[in-house]
């Protein structure tokens, strides 16, 4: 997994929400994030171009994760219920509840 040092508590909470969203899929987490720094692995534009190799549902999850991390995803609300599987939708709602309860009380 990731080996971040000197990570802020807010970044740790965002990462926790993202791992919930992605159902602990290490492949997707490693795609998004730098392995040793609490930052995206590359620019949002490059990530969006590279994510074309993933399924449409995985792409939506990655965009949501980018929005959680720093409003880079530009997700549209209808993508949640039109492109996500029922399990992914549930994970998305759980991740959003985690963010709300832990970062934006």
N, CA, C and O atoms as a MOPAC input file, in Angstrom:
PM7 MOZYME 1SCF
protein

 N      0.84100 1    -1.18200 1     0.00000 1
 C      0.00000 1     0.00000 1     0.00000 1
 C      0.88400 1     1.24200 1     0.00000 1
 O      2.06200 1     1.16800 1    -0.35000 1
 N      0.33600 1     2.34900 1     0.37900 1
 C      1.05400 1     3.60900 1     0.37900 1
 C      1.90000 1     3.74000 1     1.63600 1
 O      1.50000 1     3.29800 1     2.71300 1
 N      3.05700 1     4.34300 1     1.49300 1
 C      3.95100 1     4.56200 1     2.62800 1
 C      4.23600 1     6.05600 1     2.76200 1
 O      5.35200 1     6.52100 1     2.52900 1
 N      3.20000 1     6.78700 1     3.14200 1
 C      3.31300 1     8.23300 1     3.28500 1
 C      3.91200 1     8.58700 1     4.63300 1
 O      3.65800 1     7.91000 1     5.63000 1
 N      4.70700 1     9.64900 1     4.66400 1
 C      5.22100 1    10.19200 1     5.91900 1
 C      4.77600 1    11.64300 1     6.03600 1
 O      4.51300 1    12.30400 1     5.03100 1
 N      4.69400 1    12.12700 1     7.25400 1
 C      4.29900 1    13.51900 1     7.51400 1
 C      2.99300 1    13.89700 1     6.82500 1
 O      2.88800 1    14.96100 1     6.21500 1
 N      2.01400 1    13.02900 1     6.92600 1
 C      0.71400 1    13.25800 1     6.31300 1
 C     -0.20300 1    13.97500 1     7.29500 1
 O     -0.25600 1    13.62100 1     8.47300 1
 N     -0.91700 1    14.97300 1     6.81600 1
 C     -1.85000 1    15.68400 1     7.68800 1
 C     -3.01800 1    14.77500 1     8.06200 1
 O     -3.33200 1    13.82200 1     7.34800 1
 N     -3.64900 1    15.08000 1     9.18000 1
 C     -4.81500 1    14.29900 1     9.61600 1
 C     -5.94400 1    14.38800 1     8.58600 1
 O     -6.64000 1    13.40100 1     8.34700 1
 N     -6.12900 1    15.55400 1     7.97900 1
 C     -7.17200 1    15.69700 1     6.96400 1
 C     -6.87900 1    14.81400 1     5.75000 1
 O     -7.79200 1    14.19100 1     5.20700 1
 N     -5.61100 1    14.75200 1     5.31800 1
 C     -5.25500 1    13.87800 1     4.19900 1
 C     -5.47600 1    12.41400 1     4.56100 1
 O     -5.92100 1    11.62800 1     3.72500 1
 N     -5.17300 1    12.04800 1     5.78700 1
 C     -5.41400 1    10.67400 1     6.23900 1
 C     -6.90600 1    10.34700 1     6.19500 1
 O     -7.29400 1     9.25000 1     5.79400 1
 N     -7.72700 1    11.29000 1     6.60200 1
 C     -9.17800 1    11.08300 1     6.58000 1
 C     -9.70100 1    11.00100 1     5.14800 1
 O    -10.56000 1    10.17500 1     4.84100 1
 N     -9.18400 1    11.85400 1     4.28100 1
 C     -9.59800 1    11.79900 1     2.87200 1
 C     -9.19400 1    10.45800 1     2.25200 1
 O     -9.97100 1     9.84600 1     1.52000 1
 N     -7.97200 1    10.01000 1     2.55200 1
 C     -7.51900 1     8.72300 1     2.03700 1
 C     -8.39100 1     7.58800 1     2.56300 1
 O     -8.71200 1     6.66400 1     1.81500 1
 N     -8.77700 1     7.64000 1     3.82600 1
 C     -9.65900 1     6.62400 1     4.39900 1
 C    -10.98900 1     6.59200 1     3.65700 1
 O    -11.48200 1     5.51900 1     3.31000 1
 N    -11.56900 1     7.75900 1     3.41400 1
 C    -12.83000 1     7.82800 1     2.67500 1
 C    -12.67000 1     7.26600 1     1.26300 1
 O    -13.55300 1     6.56700 1     0.76700 1
 N    -11.55500 1     7.57000 1     0.62400 1
 C    -11.30800 1     7.09000 1    -0.73700 1
 C    -11.12800 1     5.57400 1    -0.75200 1
 O    -11.60100 1     4.91000 1    -1.67500 1
 N    -10.45900 1     5.02100 1     0.24200 1
 C    -10.31400 1     3.56100 1     0.27700 1
 C    -11.66500 1     2.88700 1     0.52100 1
 O    -11.91300 1     1.79800 1     0.00500 1
 N    -12.54200 1     3.52900 1     1.30600 1
 C    -13.90700 1     3.01700 1     1.47200 1
 C    -14.62300 1     3.05800 1     0.12300 1
 O    -15.22700 1     2.07100 1    -0.29800 1
 N    -14.55200 1     4.19500 1    -0.54200 1
 C    -15.18500 1     4.37800 1    -1.84600 1
 C    -14.72000 1     3.30900 1    -2.82900 1
 O    -15.53000 1     2.72400 1    -3.54700 1
 N    -13.41000 1     3.05600 1    -2.85900 1
 C    -12.83200 1     2.12900 1    -3.82800 1
 C    -12.84600 1     0.68800 1    -3.34200 1
 O    -12.23700 1    -0.18400 1    -3.96300 1
 N    -13.53400 1     0.43200 1    -2.24000 1
 C    -13.66600 1    -0.91700 1    -1.68300 1
 C    -12.28900 1    -1.55800 1    -1.45500 1
 O    -12.08600 1    -2.74500 1    -1.71200 1
 N    -11.35600 1    -0.74200 1    -0.96900 1
 C     -9.98600 1    -1.18700 1    -0.65300 1
 C     -9.25600 1    -1.79300 1    -1.84900 1
 O     -8.38400 1    -2.64300 1    -1.67100 1
 N     -9.59500 1    -1.37200 1    -3.04800 1
 C     -8.94700 1    -1.87500 1    -4.25800 1
 C     -7.57200 1    -1.19600 1    -4.40500 1
 O     -7.48200 1    -0.05400 1    -4.85400 1
 N     -6.51800 1    -1.90900 1    -4.02300 1
 C     -5.16200 1    -1.34100 1    -4.04100 1
 C     -4.74700 1    -0.89300 1    -5.43200 1
 O     -4.00300 1     0.07700 1    -5.57300 1
 N     -5.21400 1    -1.58300 1    -6.45700 1
 C     -4.87400 1    -1.22000 1    -7.83300 1
 C     -5.34500 1     0.20000 1    -8.14500 1
 O     -4.61700 1     0.97500 1    -8.76500 1
 N     -6.55200 1     0.53700 1    -7.72100 1
 C     -7.09000 1     1.87500 1    -7.97800 1
 C     -6.42700 1     2.92500 1    -7.08700 1
 O     -6.14800 1     4.03700 1    -7.53500 1
 N     -6.17600 1     2.57200 1    -5.83000 1
 C     -5.50400 1     3.50900 1    -4.91500 1
 C     -4.10100 1     3.82100 1    -5.42900 1
 O     -3.69000 1     4.98100 1    -5.45000 1
 N     -3.36700 1     2.78700 1    -5.84400 1
 C     -2.00100 1     3.00300 1    -6.36400 1
 C     -2.01200 1     3.78800 1    -7.66800 1
 O     -1.08400 1     4.54600 1    -7.94800 1
 N     -3.06300 1     3.60900 1    -8.46700 1
 C     -3.18500 1     4.39500 1    -9.69500 1
 C     -3.29500 1     5.87900 1    -9.36800 1
 O     -2.67400 1     6.71300 1   -10.02800 1
 N     -4.07900 1     6.20300 1    -8.35800 1
 C     -4.36000 1     7.60100 1    -8.02600 1
 C     -3.22700 1     8.31900 1    -7.30800 1
 O     -2.95400 1     9.48500 1    -7.59000 1
 N     -2.56400 1     7.62900 1    -6.38000 1
 C     -1.68700 1     8.32500 1    -5.45100 1
 C     -0.21200 1     7.97700 1    -5.58500 1
 O      0.16300 1     6.86800 1    -5.96600 1
 N      0.59700 1     8.95500 1    -5.26100 1
 C      2.04100 1     8.77800 1    -5.16600 1
 C      2.30100 1     7.79700 1    -4.02800 1
 O      1.58500 1     7.80700 1    -3.02600 1
 N      3.31100 1     6.95700 1    -4.17200 1
 C      3.52300 1     5.90800 1    -3.16700 1
 C      4.12000 1     6.41500 1    -1.85800 1
 O      3.91700 1     5.79000 1    -0.81700 1
 N      4.85800 1     7.53900 1    -1.88100 1
 C      5.50700 1     8.01000 1    -0.65500 1
 C      5.11800 1     9.41900 1    -0.22500 1
 O      5.51600 1     9.86900 1     0.84900 1
 N      4.34600 1    10.11800 1    -1.05200 1
 C      3.91900 1    11.48100 1    -0.72400 1
 C      2.39800 1    11.55900 1    -0.76300 1
 O      1.75400 1    10.90800 1    -1.58500 1
 N      1.83600 1    12.35700 1     0.13000 1
 C      0.36800 1    12.48300 1     0.15600 1
 C     -0.08100 1    13.44300 1    -0.95200 1
 O     -0.43600 1    14.59600 1    -0.70800 1
 N     -0.04700 1    12.91700 1    -2.16500 1
 C     -0.46000 1    13.68000 1    -3.33400 1
 C     -0.85900 1    12.71400 1    -4.44100 1
 O     -0.56200 1    11.52200 1    -4.37600 1
 N     -1.53300 1    13.24000 1    -5.45100 1
 C     -1.87800 1    12.42400 1    -6.59800 1
 C     -0.60400 1    11.93600 1    -7.28000 1
 O      0.44900 1    12.56000 1    -7.15600 1
 N     -0.70000 1    10.83700 1    -7.99100 1
 C      0.47500 1    10.25700 1    -8.63600 1
 C      0.98400 1    11.11400 1    -9.79500 1
 O      2.16600 1    11.06000 1   -10.13600 1
 N      0.11000 1    11.89100 1   -10.39100 1
 C      0.46300 1    12.80000 1   -11.47500 1
 C     -0.61100 1    13.88300 1   -11.53500 1
 O     -1.44500 1    13.96200 1   -10.63300 1
 N     -0.61100 1    14.69400 1   -12.54300 1
 C     -1.60600 1    15.76800 1   -12.63300 1
 C     -3.00100 1    15.18700 1   -12.87500 1
 O     -3.13900 1    14.09600 1   -13.42700 1
 N     -4.02900 1    15.92200 1   -12.45900 1
 C     -5.40000 1    15.44900 1   -12.71100 1
 C     -5.67300 1    15.20800 1   -14.20200 1
 O     -6.37400 1    14.25900 1   -14.55300 1
 N     -5.13700 1    16.03800 1   -15.05900 1
 C     -5.36300 1    15.88700 1   -16.49800 1
 C     -4.77700 1    14.58300 1   -17.01400 1
 O     -5.41300 1    13.88200 1   -17.80200 1
 N     -3.56300 1    14.25500 1   -16.57200 1
 C     -2.92700 1    13.01000 1   -17.00700 1
 C     -3.66500 1    11.81400 1   -16.43200 1
 O     -3.86400 1    10.81900 1   -17.12900 1
 N     -4.07700 1    11.89500 1   -15.16400 1
 C     -4.85200 1    10.80000 1   -14.57500 1
 C     -6.12700 1    10.54700 1   -15.36900 1
 O     -6.46700 1     9.39900 1   -15.65300 1
 N     -6.82600 1    11.60800 1   -15.72600 1
 C     -8.07200 1    11.45100 1   -16.48400 1
 C     -7.81100 1    10.79900 1   -17.83900 1
 O     -8.61000 1     9.98200 1   -18.29600 1
 N     -6.70800 1    11.14900 1   -18.47900 1
 C     -6.37500 1    10.54000 1   -19.76400 1
 C     -6.01200 1     9.05900 1   -19.59800 1
 O     -6.39100 1     8.22400 1   -20.41900 1
 N     -5.28100 1     8.74600 1   -18.53400 1
 C     -4.85100 1     7.36800 1   -18.29500 1
 C     -5.97100 1     6.46000 1   -17.80400 1
 O     -5.89200 1     5.24300 1   -17.97500 1
 N     -6.99500 1     7.01700 1   -17.20800 1
 C     -8.04200 1     6.17100 1   -16.62600 1
 C     -8.96700 1     5.56400 1   -17.67200 1
 O     -9.88100 1     4.81600 1   -17.32100 1
 N     -8.75300 1     5.86500 1   -18.93200 1
 C     -9.59100 1     5.30400 1   -20.00500 1
 C     -9.47200 1     3.78300 1   -20.07400 1
 O    -10.33700 1     3.12900 1   -20.65700 1
 N     -8.41600 1     3.20700 1   -19.49100 1
 C     -8.24200 1     1.75500 1   -19.51100 1
 C     -9.14000 1     1.05500 1   -18.49300 1
 O     -9.24000 1    -0.17200 1   -18.51100 1
 N     -9.79100 1     1.80100 1   -17.61300 1
 C    -10.67500 1     1.23400 1   -16.60600 1
 C    -12.11500 1     1.20200 1   -17.11900 1
 O    -12.46300 1     1.89600 1   -18.07400 1
 N    -12.93500 1     0.39500 1   -16.47700 1
 C    -14.35300 1     0.34400 1   -16.85200 1
 C    -15.00900 1     1.69400 1   -16.56700 1
 O    -14.45000 1     2.52100 1   -15.84700 1
 N    -16.19200 1     1.91300 1   -17.13200 1
 C    -16.88000 1     3.19400 1   -16.91000 1
 C    -17.19600 1     3.38500 1   -15.42900 1
 O    -17.08400 1     4.49900 1   -14.91700 1
 N    -17.58600 1     2.32800 1   -14.73900 1
 C    -17.85000 1     2.43100 1   -13.30100 1
 C    -16.60200 1     2.77400 1   -12.51600 1
 O    -16.64900 1     3.60700 1   -11.61100 1
 N    -15.47000 1     2.13600 1   -12.85500 1
 C    -14.21400 1     2.45400 1   -12.17100 1
 C    -13.78300 1     3.88600 1   -12.44800 1
 O    -13.24700 1     4.55900 1   -11.56700 1
 N    -14.01600 1     4.35100 1   -13.66700 1
 C    -13.67600 1     5.73700 1   -14.00000 1
 C    -14.48100 1     6.70700 1   -13.13900 1
 O    -13.93800 1     7.69600 1   -12.64700 1
 N    -15.76200 1     6.43400 1   -12.95600 1
 C    -16.59300 1     7.29100 1   -12.11400 1
 C    -16.06300 1     7.28000 1   -10.68600 1
 O    -15.95400 1     8.33200 1   -10.05600 1
 N    -15.73100 1     6.09300 1   -10.16800 1
 C    -15.17700 1     6.00800 1    -8.80900 1
 C    -13.88200 1     6.80000 1    -8.68800 1
 O    -13.67100 1     7.49500 1    -7.69400 1
 N    -13.01800 1     6.70400 1    -9.68400 1
 C    -11.75500 1     7.45500 1    -9.65300 1
 C    -12.00800 1     8.95800 1    -9.68200 1
 O    -11.32300 1     9.71600 1    -8.99500 1
 N    -12.98300 1     9.39100 1   -10.47100 1
 C    -13.31600 1    10.82300 1   -10.52000 1
 C    -13.88600 1    11.29700 1    -9.18100 1
 O    -13.56800 1    12.39400 1    -8.72300 1
 N    -14.72700 1    10.46900 1    -8.55600 1
 C    -15.25100 1    10.81900 1    -7.23400 1
 C    -14.10000 1    10.92800 1    -6.24700 1
 O    -14.05000 1    11.86200 1    -5.44600 1
 N    -13.17100 1     9.97200 1    -6.30300 1
 C    -12.00500 1    10.00300 1    -5.41100 1
 C    -11.19700 1    11.27400 1    -5.62900 1
 O    -10.73000 1    11.88600 1    -4.66800 1
 N    -11.03000 1    11.67200 1    -6.87800 1
 C    -10.29300 1    12.90800 1    -7.16800 1
 C    -11.03600 1    14.12100 1    -6.62300 1
 O    -10.40700 1    15.08300 1    -6.18300 1
 N    -12.36700 1    14.08700 1    -6.64700 1
 C    -13.15300 1    15.18100 1    -6.06600 1
 C    -13.00600 1    15.20600 1    -4.54900 1
 O    -12.90700 1    16.28000 1    -3.95500 1
 N    -12.99100 1    14.04800 1    -3.92200 1
 C    -12.78500 1    13.98300 1    -2.47000 1
 C    -11.40500 1    14.51700 1    -2.12400 1
 O    -11.24400 1    15.24000 1    -1.14100 1
 N    -10.41900 1    14.16700 1    -2.92100 1
 C     -9.04400 1    14.57700 1    -2.63700 1
 C     -8.85200 1    16.07000 1    -2.82800 1
 O     -8.20300 1    16.72100 1    -2.00900 1
 N     -9.40900 1    16.62300 1    -3.90100 1
 C     -9.15500 1    18.04200 1    -4.12100 1
 C     -9.99300 1    18.68000 1    -5.20100 1
 O     -9.52100 1    19.59700 1    -5.87400 1
 N    -11.19400 1    18.24100 1    -5.38900 1
 C    -12.12900 1    18.77600 1    -6.39100 1
 C    -11.55200 1    18.76800 1    -7.80300 1
 O    -11.74600 1    19.71300 1    -8.56800 1
 N    -10.84600 1    17.69800 1    -8.13800 1
 C    -10.23400 1    17.58700 1    -9.46400 1
 C    -11.05900 1    16.74500 1   -10.43900 1
 O    -10.80800 1    16.77000 1   -11.64300 1
 N    -12.02900 1    16.01100 1    -9.93200 1
 C    -12.72500 1    15.03000 1   -10.76000 1
 C    -13.80900 1    15.58100 1   -11.64900 1
 O    -14.02400 1    15.08200 1   -12.75400 1
 N    -14.50200 1    16.61400 1   -11.17700 1
 C    -15.58300 1    17.18600 1   -11.96800 1
 C    -16.73900 1    16.22500 1   -12.18200 1
 O    -17.35300 1    16.20400 1   -13.24800 1
 N    -17.03200 1    15.42700 1   -11.16000 1
 C    -18.08100 1    14.41600 1   -11.27100 1
 C    -19.45100 1    15.07300 1   -11.34200 1
 O    -19.68200 1    16.12100 1   -10.73900 1
 N    -20.33900 1    14.45900 1   -12.06900 1
 C    -21.72100 1    14.91400 1   -12.14800 1
 C    -22.56600 1    13.98700 1   -11.28800 1
 O    -22.36000 1    12.77300 1   -11.29600 1
 N    -23.49700 1    14.53600 1   -10.55900 1
 C    -24.30200 1    13.77000 1    -9.61700 1
 C    -24.96300 1    12.56200 1   -10.27000 1
 O    -25.02300 1    11.49100 1    -9.66600 1
 N    -25.45700 1    12.71800 1   -11.48700 1
 C    -26.15300 1    11.59700 1   -12.12300 1
 C    -25.22400 1    10.43300 1   -12.44800 1
 O    -25.69300 1     9.31400 1   -12.65800 1
 N    -23.91600 1    10.67500 1   -12.49400 1
 C    -22.97200 1     9.57500 1   -12.69800 1
 C    -23.03600 1     8.56300 1   -11.56300 1
 O    -22.75500 1     7.38100 1   -11.76100 1
 N    -23.40600 1     9.03200 1   -10.37300 1
 C    -23.46100 1     8.13300 1    -9.22000 1
 C    -24.49800 1     7.03700 1    -9.41500 1
 O    -24.21500 1     5.86800 1    -9.15300 1
 N    -25.66500 1     7.38800 1    -9.86000 1
 C    -26.72000 1     6.38400 1    -9.96200 1
 C    -26.87400 1     5.79200 1   -11.35300 1
 O    -27.58200 1     4.79800 1   -11.51300 1
 N    -26.23600 1     6.36800 1   -12.36200 1
 C    -26.34400 1     5.78200 1   -13.69700 1
 C    -25.18800 1     4.85500 1   -14.03800 1
 O    -25.36300 1     3.93100 1   -14.83300 1
 N    -24.00700 1     5.07400 1   -13.45900 1
 C    -22.83100 1     4.29900 1   -13.84700 1
 C    -22.28200 1     3.36500 1   -12.78500 1
 O    -21.50000 1     2.47000 1   -13.10500 1
 N    -22.66700 1     3.54800 1   -11.53400 1
 C    -22.11000 1     2.71800 1   -10.46700 1
 C    -22.97300 1     1.48800 1   -10.20600 1
 O    -24.20100 1     1.53600 1   -10.28900 1
 N    -22.30200 1     0.39100 1    -9.88900 1
 C    -23.02200 1    -0.81300 1    -9.46600 1
 C    -23.66200 1    -0.53300 1    -8.10800 1
 O    -23.25400 1     0.41200 1    -7.43300 1
 N    -24.63800 1    -1.31100 1    -7.69200 1
 C    -25.24000 1    -1.08800 1    -6.37200 1
 C    -24.21500 1    -1.10700 1    -5.23100 1
 O    -24.31000 1    -0.30100 1    -4.30500 1
 N    -23.24300 1    -2.01500 1    -5.28900 1
 C    -22.22200 1    -2.07400 1    -4.23600 1
 C    -21.33700 1    -0.83300 1    -4.25900 1
 O    -21.02800 1    -0.27300 1    -3.20700 1
 N    -20.93000 1    -0.40200 1    -5.44000 1
 C    -20.10000 1     0.80900 1    -5.54500 1
 C    -20.86700 1     2.04300 1    -5.09400 1
 O    -20.30100 1     2.93700 1    -4.46500 1
 N    -22.15600 1     2.09100 1    -5.41700 1
 C    -22.98300 1     3.20700 1    -4.97100 1
 C    -23.04200 1     3.24400 1    -3.44600 1
 O    -22.92000 1     4.31100 1    -2.84400 1
 N    -23.22900 1     2.08300 1    -2.82200 1
 C    -23.25800 1     1.99000 1    -1.35900 1
 C    -21.91800 1     2.45200 1    -0.77200 1
 O    -21.89400 1     3.19100 1     0.21100 1
 N    -20.80900 1     2.01800 1    -1.37200 1
 C    -19.49200 1     2.45100 1    -0.89300 1
 C    -19.31900 1     3.95400 1    -1.04400 1
 O    -18.70000 1     4.59900 1    -0.19700 1
 N    -19.85800 1     4.51000 1    -2.11000 1
 C    -19.78100 1     5.95900 1    -2.32900 1
 C    -20.51900 1     6.70500 1    -1.22700 1
 O    -19.99200 1     7.66800 1    -0.66900 1
 N    -21.71600 1     6.27400 1    -0.91300 1
 C    -22.50200 1     6.92400 1     0.13700 1
 C    -21.79600 1     6.78200 1     1.48500 1
 O    -21.76400 1     7.73000 1     2.27000 1
 N    -21.23000 1     5.60800 1     1.75700 1
 C    -20.49400 1     5.38800 1     3.00800 1
 C    -19.27700 1     6.30400 1     3.08100 1
 O    -18.99600 1     6.87700 1     4.13400 1
 N    -18.55700 1     6.44500 1     1.97500 1
 C    -17.38000 1     7.32300 1     1.94000 1
 C    -17.77700 1     8.78000 1     2.15200 1
 O    -17.09900 1     9.51100 1     2.87500 1
 N    -18.86800 1     9.20300 1     1.52800 1
 C    -19.33200 1    10.58200 1     1.70500 1
 C    -19.77000 1    10.83200 1     3.14700 1
 O    -19.51800 1    11.90600 1     3.69500 1
 N    -20.41800 1     9.85600 1     3.75500 1
 C    -20.80900 1     9.99400 1     5.16500 1
 C    -19.57600 1    10.08500 1     6.05400 1
 O    -19.55500 1    10.85600 1     7.01300 1
 N    -18.55000 1     9.30100 1     5.73900 1
 C    -17.29900 1     9.35800 1     6.50200 1
 C    -16.68500 1    10.75600 1     6.41300 1
 O    -16.28200 1    11.32600 1     7.42700 1
 N    -16.61600 1    11.30200 1     5.20400 1
 C    -16.07000 1    12.65900 1     5.00500 1
 C    -16.88600 1    13.67800 1     5.79100 1
 O    -16.32500 1    14.52400 1     6.48700 1
 N    -18.19600 1    13.59800 1     5.68200 1
 C    -19.06900 1    14.55100 1     6.38200 1
 C    -18.85500 1    14.48500 1     7.88900 1
 O    -18.75300 1    15.52100 1     8.54600 1
 N    -18.78600 1    13.28400 1     8.43700 1
 C    -18.64900 1    13.10700 1     9.88900 1
 C    -17.26100 1    13.42700 1    10.42000 1
 O    -17.11600 1    13.76900 1    11.59400 1
 N    -16.23900 1    13.32100 1     9.58000 1
 C    -14.87600 1    13.47200 1    10.05500 1
 C    -14.16900 1    14.74800 1     9.61000 1
 O    -13.17000 1    15.14300 1    10.21200 1
 N    -14.66600 1    15.38700 1     8.57900 1
 C    -14.00300 1    16.61500 1     8.10400 1
 C    -14.89900 1    17.85000 1     8.12400 1
 O    -14.41300 1    18.97000 1     8.28100 1
 N    -16.18400 1    17.65200 1     7.96800 1
 C    -17.09300 1    18.80400 1     7.82300 1
 C    -18.25100 1    18.72300 1     8.80000 1
 O    -19.40900 1    18.70900 1     8.38300 1
 N    -17.96600 1    18.67000 1    10.06300 1
 C    -19.01900 1    18.57900 1    11.08800 1
 C    -19.76400 1    19.86700 1    11.22200 1
 O    -20.68200 1    19.96700 1    12.03600 1

